[in-house]
Amino acid sequence: MSISDRLAEVRERIAAAARSAGRDPSSVRLIAVSKTFPLDLVRDAYAAGQRDFGENRVQEALEKVDASPDLPIAWHLLGHLQTNKAKRAAAAFHTIHSIDSAELLRKLDAAAVDAGTIPELLIQVDLAGEDTKHGVPPNGVPALFDASATLSAARVVGLMTLPPYPDHPEDSRPWFRQLRELREGWLTAGVPAAMLRELSMGMSGDFEVAVQEGATMVRVGTAIFGKRPTPTP
């Protein structure tokens, strides 16, 4: 299948999952995860109508950004962001999905002011407590809402989570449901709706379940681009 065909299939699966939950398919944004794939495949996906692309590493993303000034792409940073890379990230990314500290919020905001950008930020919520993943436990999230109220340029617009890798798509449902319920609780507690507009959850193996549980962004790579290249030793 071509990338265009795969994109069409993924979009139809998203739409079907949304309809099954009584949702408008247009309320779900597809992020094509292009990490480790070459820019020519990004161009193929762009030609097929894809506009949002996700990368895990700042340096790899910047190489693609610099090599594609002709493409008005919305780049998303999905991987962990170190504070020493905040300046470059604030200038390059439309959305950063991995906010996990007030210090990172402040550094990104200062960098955004300097760059004249308005990046959208998602707080990464650590629900499973896995040692290999980053994020903030649920009880630490309200402090980041408080810190975000003082930002000048960057804006917190929602939440992201990475559940344990599922053996079956249904394995992810409790984690996605938990994030949605946390969001509902924080809205009830008075957190501004603008800070909780987005729920970024779901990948190639479980994005349909995520959509059924309320995802507004799904991060899909292999279902669009195929098997990832084997890293060079």
Buried (B, 14 or more C-beta within 10 A) or exposed (E): EEBBEBBBEBBEBBBEBBEEEEBEBEEBBBBBBBBBBEBEBBBBBBEBEBBBBBBBBBEBBBEBBEEBEEBEBBBBBBBBBEBEBBBBBBBBBBBBBBBBBBEBBBBBBBBBBEBEBEBBBBBBBBBEEEEEBBBBEBEBBEEBBEBBEEBEBBBBBBBBBBBBEBEEBEBBBEBBBBBBEBBEEBEEEEBEEEBBBBBBBBBBBBBBBBBBBBBBBBBBBBBBBEEEEEEEE
